[in-house]
Amino acid sequence: MPVQYVSTRGAAPVLDFADALLVGLATDGGLYVPKSWPQMGDGGSGSYVETAVEVMAPFVAGSIDPDSFAEMVSDAYSGFEADDVAPLVDLGGGLHLMELFHGPTLAFKDIALQLVGRLFDYELTRRGERVTIVGATSGDTGSAAIEACRDRQSVDIVILHPAGRVTEVQRRQMTTVQSSNVHNVALDGTFDDCQDMVKAMFADEPFRTRLNLSAVNSINWARVMAQVVYYVVAAERLGGRCQAVDFAVPTGNFGNVFAGHVARLSGLNVPKLIVGSNRNDILPRFFRDGRLDARPVIPTLSPSMDIQISSNLERLLFELEDRDGAAVARLLRTFREKGSTEISERLHGRLVEGWASARFDDDQVLMCIAEEADKSGIVLDPHSAVGVLAARACRPDPAVPVVALATAHPAKFPDAVEKATGVRPVLPDRLSDLLDRSERMTNLPNDLSEVETFVEEHVRAV
């Protein structure tokens, strides 16, 4: 029987994996999660591909042929520059760094999206359908999604990024792709505005139906599913799945760290998940006092975390509320209407048991990059530095190893790294001419009708 997926707001149809993949955002505005959490066994050798197939198989059961799925997983990671996909580096004192940036666009988003692109291809080909993917990016999702979907016959992809709020490398990795099915929009606003625009397009039912919209943001369950794997692999490499391991995750939209929570719900021994934030610290404030209070977005050296509305927090709220979708919908409606909301003391007490958090400013990030480069020779990007800082600041038990997730290659943020170390990081040879390639993008105001008109005029007929 196919695994069933339910919406975090409780009012959308229950779907199987394939339908949840293609729909992306639930029709009630919620996010899909499995109806129940599968429990993993104690095995695992630390082989990335083998573990990936095993861990994800229960989530796709009944929707995708097992042999076809195993082939897609193997193919997705065959082009990564690291043989073991996500190397684990010992920084000493029980702190480890998991490098998640060895894919084609040098960011952790590749790990999920290289698989998601293949899943879309498989299911759309099987159905004889095509989709229009719309996505918002704070920098790295866009290039990873474009790389995964470029030149695919069943997909058009439109990516919105906040104009002037991503690095040049991040922007050019999106805008220099000349494939006819790829379209880039620089939106006047913040990442939160881009994300709201995507949700507004999904909420426009005639538009959504006419263009057969789908999503590759972490609102799409398949993204989170694929990210669960590296938590399990890290534990396997540090002694096994029963070994207690804490994780520190630089966090913006909450999808990456929620994947760690899924691993925990599925049986991995994770005493603490540590959320690292920059000055846009809505998440540390939420974990501290149980209150969501949105403030203006502040540009920082870690732009992929310059977010005040973390979409995937909704999935955690759904679990905290004992899967009461109506309660989640009420909570989020209040947040949207008033800009703030809070959970009960009882729920906050449950929350802090398994979570910790901290925020760091740009000066602390620069110092961390400089000190780590001098100490170990490891060069961190600004987001990964936030993860390392969080691991050191919030580590609850020195006897338990902690893994900080390195989410991007330092060359994606060369100005910040050069400011910290005095040395400008170099892009890999395959991207050495990136800054010389011609760009193709459209600047648009933060206006739904203009964005929808652009999308409708530029995608191929569905």
C-alpha positions, 0 to 999 in steps of 0.5 A, spaced: 500 500 500 502 506 498 505 511 503 500 516 505 501 524 506 497 529 509 497 536 510 500 540 516 493 544 516 489 538 515 484 540 510 487 538 503 486 531 500 491 525 502 496 523 497 501 518 495 508 520 494 508 521 487 502 526 487 505 529 493 512 530 489 508 533 483 503 538 487 509 541 492 504 545 496 498 542 499 491 546 496 490 548 503 496 552 504 500 547 508 506 542 507 505 535 506 508 530 511 508 522 511 501 520 515 506 516 520 514 516 521 517 509 518 522 506 523 529 505 520 533 499 522 540 499 526 544 497 520 548 502 515 555 501 513 556 509 512 556 508 504 552 514 502 548 511 496 546 504 500 544 508 506 540 513 501 536 507 498 535 504 505 532 510 508 528 513 503 525 507 500 519 507 506 517 514 504 516 512 496 513 505 497 508 504 493 509 509 488 516 508 485 518 501 483 524 499 488 529 498 482 528 504 479 528 508 485 535 505 487 538 507 480 535 514 480 539 515 487 545 512 484 545 516 478 544 522 482 550 522 486 555 519 481 557 526 479 559 528 486 566 530 486 567 527 493 567 519 492 563 518 499 558 524 497 559 528 503 566 527 507 566 528 514 572 532 517 574 531 524 576 538 527 578 536 534 575 535 541 569 531 538 567 536 533 566 534 526 564 538 519 560 534 514 561 537 507 555 537 503 557 542 498 561 537 493 555 537 488 555 541 481 553 547 484 557 547 490 551 547 495 548 542 500 541 543 496 544 539 490 544 533 495 536 533 495 535 536 488 539 532 484 535 526 486 528 530 486 530 532 478 530 525 476 524 523 481 520 529 477 522 526 470 520 519 472 513 520 474 512 525 469 514 521 463 510 515 466 504 520 466 505 523 460 505 530 463 509 536 464 509 541 469 511 548 471 516 549 477 516 555 480 521 556 486 524 562 491 531 562 493 535 566 498 541 564 493 543 556 493 536 553 492 535 556 485 542 554 482 541 547 484 534 547 482 536 549 475 542 544 474 537 539 476 531 541 471 535 544 465 533 541 459 528 536 461 523 536 456 517 535 461 519 541 466 519 549 465 522 552 471 522 559 474 526 561 479 525 568 483 531 571 487 531 577 491 534 583 487 541 585 490 541 580 496 545 574 493 552 574 491 554 575 484 557 567 484 550 565 486 546 569 481 551 567 476 550 560 477 542 561 475 542 567 470 548 564 466 544 557 464 542 558 457 537 552 457 530 554 454 526 551 459 530 556 465 527 562 467 530 567 472 526 573 475 530 578 480 524 580 484 524 587 488 524 585 495 527 580 500 527 572 500 521 572 504 517 576 499 519 571 493 517 566 498 510 569 499 510 570 491 511 563 490 505 561 495 501 566 492 501 563 485 499 556 488 493 560 492 491 562 485 487 556 483 486 558 476 493 560 475 495 553 478 491 549 474 492 552 468 500 552 468 500 545 472 504 548 478 509 544 482 515 546 487 522 544 488 523 549 494 523 545 501 516 546 501 516 540 497 517 533 501 521 530 497 527 535 498 526 534 506 526 526 505 533 526 501 536 531 506 534 526 512 540 521 509 546 525 511 544 525 518 544 517 518 550 517 514 554 521 519 552 517 525 554 511 521 561 513 520 561 515 527 560 509 530 553 507 528 545 509 528 545 507 536 551 512 537 548 519 540 550 524 535 548 532 536 548 536 529 549 543 529 545 546 522 546 553 519 538 555 518 534 559 514 528 556 512 528 550 517 528 545 511 535 542 513 534 542 520 527 539 520 530 533 516 535 532 522 528 531 526 525 527 521 531 522 522 530 523 530 523 521 529 525 515 525 529 512 530 536 516 529 539 517 536 540 525 536 539 528 543 540 535 540 539 539 534 542 546 534 540 551 530 545 556 528 542 563 526 545 570 523 542 577 526 535 575 522 534 571 529 527 569 529 528 562 530 533 563 536 528 567 539 522 562 538 526 557 541 528 561 547 521 564 549 516 560 544 514 566 541 514 568 533 515 575 532 517 577 525 522 583 524 525 586 518 530 582 514 537 585 515 542 583 510 548 579 512 554 576 510 550 569 510 545 571 505 541 564 504 539 565 512 537 572 511 529 570 512 524 572 517 519 567 515 521 560 515 516 555 512 518 549 514 517 551 521 510 549 520 512 541 519 515 542 526 509 546 529 505 540 526 508 535 530 508 539 537 501 540 536 500 532 536 498 533 528 492 537 529 492 541 522 487 546 525 491 548 530 497 549 526 492 553 521 490 558 527 497 559 529 499 561 522 493 565 521 495 569 527 502 570 525 500 572 518 495 577 521 499 580 526 506 579 525 507 575 531 504 569 535 506 564 540 505 557 543 503 554 550 508 553 555 507 546 555 509 546 548 515 550 549 517 545 554 516 539 549 520 544 544 526 545 548 528 538 550 531 536 543 533 543 541 538 548 542 539 555 538 544 561 538 545 567 533 551 570 531 553 577 528 558 578 522 564 580 526 563 573 530 562 569 523 569 573 520 573 571 526 570 564 526 573 563 518 579 566 520 581 562 526 579 555 523 583 557 517 589 558 521 588 552 526 586 547 521 587 549 514 579 548 513 576 554 509 569 555 511 563 559 508 559 564 512 553 559 513 558 553 515 561 558 520 555 559 523 554 552 524 561 551 527 559 557 532 553 554 534 556 547 535 561 550 540 556 555 543 551 550 544 554 543 545 550 540 551 554 534 552 562 534 551 561 526 551 557 526 545 560 528 538 557 534 534 557 534 527 556 541 524 553 541 517 558 545 512 552 547 507 556 551 501 563 552 498 567 558 500 568 560 493 560 562 493 562 567 498 569 570 496 568 577 499 566 574 506 572 569 506 577 574 503 575 579 508 576 574 514 582 570 511 586 575 506 585 570 501 580 570 495 577 562 494 577 560 487 572 556 484 573 549 481 576 549 474 569 547 471 566 554 474 572 558 472 569 562 467 563 563 471 564 571 471 565 571 464 559 568 462 553 572 459 547 573 464 539 572 462 534 574 467 528 579 468 527 584 473 520 585 476 516 588 481 513 585 487 507 584 484 503 578 483 499 580 476 506 582 473 510 575 475 504 571 473 504 574 466 511 573 466 511 566 467 505 565 463 508 568 457 515 564 458 513 557 459 512 552 454 504 550 453 502 545 458 
